[in-house]
Structures are given as structure tokens and as C-alpha cells.
Amino acid sequence: MGEDIRFVLNGKRVEVTVNPLKSLLRVLREDLRRTDVKAGCEQGECGSCTVIVDGKTINSCLYPAGQADGKQVTTIAGLNDERETQLIQKAYIEEGAVQCGFCTPGLILVTRVLLDKNPSPGEAEIRVAISGNLCRCTGYKKIFNAVKRAAKYLGKGEKPLPRKTALRKIQ
Amino acid sequence: MNVIGVSVARNDAQEKVAGTAKYIDDYAFGNMLYGATVRSSVACGKILSIDTATALKISGVAGVFTYRDVPGKNSVPLVFGDYPFLAENNVLFYGQPVALLVADSEETARHAARQVRVEYEKAPAVFDVLEALKKDSPKIYGDNNVFKKYDIIKGDIAKGFKDADVRVEDVFTTNYQVHCYMEPQGMVADPQPDGGMAVYGTMQCPFYVHDAVAAILGVSQNRVKIVQTTTGGAFGGKEDVPSVVAGHSALLAHLTKRPVKIIYTREEDFHSMSKRHPSRVEIKYGAKKNGKITACSVRYILDAGAFSTLSPIVLWRGAVHSAGPYDIPNVKIEALAVATNKVPCGAFRGFGQPQATFANESLIDKLAEKLSISPLKLRRLNMLGIGSETATGQKIEKSCGFKKVIDTVVEKAKWDKIYLPPEKRSGRVKTGIGVAAAFYGVGLGAGGRHLDRAGSYVQIQKDGAVLVAIGNTEMGQGLLTVVSQIAAEALGAPYDFIKVMLPDTTRVPDSGPTVASRSTLMSGNAVKNACEIIRRNIDRTVLGMAGVRKGASYKGEVCSDGKNYFIKGAPKKKINYFELVKKCYAARVNLSSNGWYTGEEVDFSDVTGQGKAYYVYTYSATVAIVSVNTETGEVDVKKIVSGHDIGRAINPQQCEGQIEGGVMQAAGYALTENLVLKDGIIQNPNFAGYLIPTPDDVPEIVPVIVEEAYSDGPYGAKGLGESPMITPAAAIANAIYNATGWRVYSLPATPEVLTALRANFNHGRRHKICTERKKG
């Protein structure tokens, strides 16, 4: 049943022989050992398994691996070295938008794709962009704030706070 | 204070944003097998046969095992120990573990587990608590289906109601709530050469898991090592169930002599996981015309499911708090945890209190209306304060910021501008405002006092970096960060150089469970204790370096600015932290210590329910503003202001995160999270059918922190995790009433529930008009 599937993963060519109907999530995690992609529900509801395929975020749990053939697949590990991603990650940390962290890689990818297309999204646009990603810890408010802060860093060139001054005294 | 009350960045966030944090499913061990659970397909029955032949023929299957293969004790060690790791002759709920299958891949294991044929003789089942309490009902537990009963009796209840000018009573019910942490349950067990077992996984309570693995294998506890891996949310759902998952994986690893991983699918997680108990609360208040409450009686019933697991202690907490956060002279509470043929319920953030709070805070609003007193005034008139007494007769002696909490949330919600009585609300979409208040006993209280202790181990390493071991877990709530702040403050060391490790049961003694908002207090104090012991050695060295001679009884207090030590009064003569550490190492000064903390003494009578139930309480109040579409029954939450007296906010930003997250979980509980069961089987075991809040549902959330320091808390802190889950649902229900005049008697208040209420309301109004006309 195996078929050869070739795609570019985080800038490198990969080739796997798998059932083309196996989910891209399972192929990434099991066959390619990319554990930065998380399996939250495997029913396309939670968004923890978000990856970028040819510039668009998708739920990799519902995406047949065969469909990725010849495409560019990007996980968070593929973007960690890029300045834009690092600024988004900094914004998430500064805003306290990370708790258990299981949904976080997916959210960072969604934020990256959003800000690449729309450098200064309003809150309504942010809500739409992340509407496919569930988070049970934060209540989302700090995630909205993180996206807004990231937009400032990326779009307006505002510099992130140095680590020390990121401390906020209680009001 | 250098780093207390400061929103430092979380010290586990970088690996989480980069996707490098390792959750249990991200671990792989050499030669690893995968386990899957064969579960009961009936709600109640006798196991006639288990046919494994087809499953065993599948390539890759290494074995199928039942309770007969358990070398130790086939009982999950929780409160009563009635829950078997694997069913023996009978099953009591749909989804109960019957057998375990192990194979060389996850896919094969799951597929083959479905090929194990179990034949059952179905027996009559009972799914409703009132049915279960009937004399002629099928018996699941004992001769009355009651796992546990508590009575709390204060004053003279009959007199209390007799003295009252006004009485109100009602029955309130709530449905299940599912934790829906994003990371499903999972464990890996790795057999050790000495016959012992190391188990890694997602968990809240490593020492419960420790007990469970030693029990199922029948080995001594020093051969079992439990290590928590980065945990993707828990909310109470990883308190008891991980003992089952770990027991299963350890059993399979023991039998196959290979590492075994078990990861639950989301659907399996929904079916088999503990949940918030459905409840039925019959409650009555009596009050004087002036609003002073004279009596409260409560019958508080929890639907515990088929096994007792944690229900007795959930029941206890719920019961103790069920009369509300008020000073009431006459109280009678009867609390029952009742067995039904459904999945066992367990811990969920709030631990029995959200159910009770929905009931008492709804009824307090009704009482206010009947007395023609504003709901705020009635609460203020009766609320607990220093010197007043709880339902268990406990005098509140310290750390009570209740008044400030209520005043602040009311002000921030602009209550006075928004409040109108329901009859003055108009339009198709109506606005409403509601309030709810609660108190929360921090820690395990008298019900679990033997577990209320914590250990720690702290060492400053040669380069000045600090390694801290604790026994409580990080599940997302921020414990590693908060404990790092406490260690940095107590040692006078820089925050960035503190590393707190996830628990490993071989490092620190049993520190109890990570529940009940107890970890900042317990582990925080245990770490502070260790740091203070180390600090004595440091201070002695500092004084020595400053020329304060030995034997001169060390005059002068050593202070720290987080980078340098200095002697009080001489802040200019500084000794750098790192230099001092070097000096200490050179002089062979011990820079390591164990720490220990036990909570203050508490006591409680099993007969009357009177006593000091908890050593300290947090106080909270939430105001909700909603708009209700009176045609569709849809509720749009506009704003939530939620205030909490938590003693001291060690990290205000993380505290806000707890409040905002708790508020949204509570909003889901109030409105959308509706688990549907048919004949004991969950019909919507997934995020498509069970609706937790999404980014689209988020209202304006205003977190409010009040700090009324607790003398025994680390830098005054009490605790926070649970509190934000307790009041918002009741506040939303009261806001719905304020908008529409429809009193919500059951949660969740879905559009279907609300449109039914509207029909009743209109019917009642027509009835009233007709009666008045007739009279006229």
C-alpha cells in the first residue's frame, strides 16, 4: 500500500514510503519524528497539529500525506531561526500568552501566516485567524494581545523589550 | 522584594513557543511497544468470556492481558480503592477497562484492541441519582448506592427558619463538564533491571501514580520512579486517571519486559476520563426583613459514576462551601455522593464548588428580589469577614479581603450604571448584569490533612546556578515560574539562574497532589524553607567577609538586592552573589538543603461537620454582563469582571492568566459545554460535539487581584488556580435573569434551555394576568 511521497520539509527534501491516505500529522510525527507538531484531537477541531503547506495553514491531522507530494511543508522547527518568528515568540512570552504550551506551536504558525499577509490586523481579524485553534488554558485574551504586540514588532519595527525590562511591577 | 510581585517571563515558555518542549507522546524508547485498552461496551453487566484469538493472530500483536495477569493488587489506590485497574467479573460503566493489548505500533494496537471479543450478560443499569437512591434500584455500591454522606449541622435549623420573615427554596442541577486539556492522557513505562519500573507521563499527582504503579506490580516503592513530563493542561483531569494509565502501561511493560507507551485518543479520553460531577442541589434560605440570613439548608447530591475514585473528597469540599460565603447562624447540609452506571467523576477545577455556587448564588438573588433588597446589598450584609463564622463554625481570623473584592468588581463593572430590574429591560436583545460570590478553602483542608505537606531540595551549584526539586507539578499554571521567584527572593539569587525541575518521585518526599490551589503555598513554602537554611550559611559567610567576628553573635542583618549581598545599614559595601558562591565553595560551606512544610492544623467532626475546615480561604466575586436574544435564546457574554483575594500575587501576569482562563472555562460551563449521554454512553465525545469556548466567544475580561496577605503563605500568598472557575457561571446565570426575568435552574443554559424557560415564563405571566383579572 506504500507510495513514495516527496516533499520539502522545513527547507529540506524528504521522501517517505507510506500509505498516501495516512495523515500528514502521523507521517510527520511517526515516520519523520517531527514532534514539534502536536496531536490534540486528530479530528480537525483543535488546531494543535497546524502546519504550513505552500503558505497556508492546515490541520495536518486531516490532510492526507499523499496530498503533500511536491509541496512545501513547514513546521515550527522550520521557522525558529527566522527573525519574524522569533519576534512573534517573544511577543507571546512577554504577553503571558503561553501556559501549558500544547497549542502554542500551532498558534505561532497561524500568527506568522496572518502577519505575513496582514501586518496590522484588527482584533476581529485576529479572532478569525486563530478561530481554528483551541486553547483551554489562557482564555485567549493574552493570545490576542500577543498577536497585536507581534504586529508592532514586525510591522512598525518596534523593538522587543530587553529581558530585564520585560518585568512589570504590579499596578 | 526583588522579584516577588513582579511579572517576570515564564521560564518554561521558550521551549513551548519553539515546539521543543517534550510532552509524553514526543518520547520514544528503544524497543518500545504500544498499549491499547479494551473497554466495556455495556453500561452494566457480567463478563462471560473474552475471546482474544482474532486479535492475537494480527501481525505485530505481542499479547492481550486481563486482571488475571496483575501481579500485585488490582485496585487503583485512591480513597476507597473500589476501582479495579482491569474489570474482574463485572463491568459497571461503558468504557471501563477490561483488557489490555500490546503491539509493535500504535495503529496495530488500537486496531487489534477492537478485535478482542468480550461477551457480556447485560444487567439492569441505573443512570440517574434519584433513581439510584430508590430502595428497589439496582445496587452498584453497598446497599444504598451512596459512596459517602456528610452532614454539617450548625445551630438550630428549625428555629432559624421559624425566625425568618422570608423563605426561598429551589432545586438546581448541573450537567457534566469535561476538562478538554489539549494534550490527551499518556504514559510510557520503562522496566528496570532490578524488577522495578520507571514511568514517565502527563500527570498532576506523581505520588498518586507512584502508589498506583507499586500497587499493580506488587513491588516496594523504592523500585518505582515516576517522572512528570511537560504536561499539556490538566484542570483536575490528570489527578486520578493518570494512575490508571500508568498502572496499565507499567503492567504491560512488566509483562513484556519492554518499554510500553499508552496514549489515549481524544475520543477515548472523552469516554474514559473523570469529569466534573453532575449535581442536584436542593437549597433553602430564610432571612429577616432587614436581609440578615437566619438559616440555610442544603441537600447536595453528586452523581459520582460507577466507582468512588475522588468523589468522597469532592463531596466534602462542595458540602463545606455549599451554604455560600455567608455568616449564617443556623445551617444544615446533607451531602451525598451517589453511584450510577456511568464513567466515574473526579476532580475538576473548583472541585464540587461550581455546582454548589450556581445553586446558592442563584437563590441568594431570588432572596434579594423577595426582600426587595439589591443583590449587592444582600451579599454585603451577610458576607464573611474577620470575626464571622462559616457553616462549619470556623471563625475567620485572618486574611479576608472579601469586601474589597466585591467593591472593586462592582466598581470596575460599572454596576450602578448598568443595573436595572428585569421588568425594565426591553427589546428583542436584552442586556443583563449579574453577580456571584464565593470563598474557597485553600489546600486539602481537614478532609485531606494527612496529605497536606510538601518537600523540596535546593542546591546552589558551583557557578551560582540554582537547582530546585519540588513535588508539585507544572501543568501550565506557572508553578515553575512562581517557585523560581520564591527561590530567587529567599536566596537573594538572580531569577534567571534558578531552574526548577519537573517532579521526579526519587528526588523529594511525597508532597501530596497538585490540586486545591495548594502548590504556591505548599511547594513555595517548602522551597522557601530550604532556601532559608542555605541563606543562614550564606549570611554567616557574608558577615565573616565583612569582618563581623565569629562569636560576636553576628550583629547585623544581611540583605540582598538580587545581585549582591550587603549588611543592613551599609548598602554601599556589596558582595556579588557569584563571588560569594565561589567563596562558599572554597570554604566548604554547604549551599544545599532539603525543605519541608506542613499546613496549619485543621480539624473537623465527622458527626456534626463542625470545625476548622481549612486554614485559610480565598474570596472571589464575579460580575457578568450579557445580552440575551429573547427569540433564539442565545446568550452573548459581553464583559466579565472577576476579582480574587489571593493573599499575594507572586507573578501578577500569570495570575491574570489564571483568572482569564478560568473565566472562559466557566463561561463554557455556563452556556455551551453540554455532554449528552444516552443509556450511559457519551454521544458527543469530541470537540465537534462538545463545545468549549473558541477565540470568537471571548468577552472583555477584567481580572482583579486583591492582596490580603496570609501570614503563613510564602510572601503572603494563598492560592488561585480554582477560584476563577467558581463564580462566573453563577454570575452569568444571574445576568440572564436580570436581562430576561428567566431564572436558570440548570447548567449549561443552552439556547434550548432558555427558550424552554421563555415558554414557562410567558405561560406563568399569562396565568398571573388571568388570575389577577379574575380577582379584579
Interface residues (C-beta under 8 A of the other chain):
Chain A: R29 E30 R33 T35 D36 V37 K38 A39 G40 C41 E42 Q43 E45 C46 S48 T75 I76 A77 N80 Q89 Y92 I93 E94 G96 V98 Q99 C100 G101 F102 C103 T104 P105 I108 I126 R127 I130 S131 N133 L134 C135 R136 C137 T138 G139 Y140 K141 K142 I143 F144 R163 A166 L167 R168 K169 I170 Q171
Chain B: G5 V6 S7 V8 A9 R10 D12 A13 Q14 E15 K16 V17 A18 G19 T20 A21 K22 Y23 D25 D26 A28 E106 H179 C180 Y181 M182 E183 P184 T230 T231 G232 G233 A234 F235 T265 R266 M475 G476 Q477 G478 D496 A649 P652 Q653 Q654 E656 G657 E660 G661 G662 V663 M664 Q665 N686 F687 A688 I692 P693 T694 P695 D696 V698 I701 I705
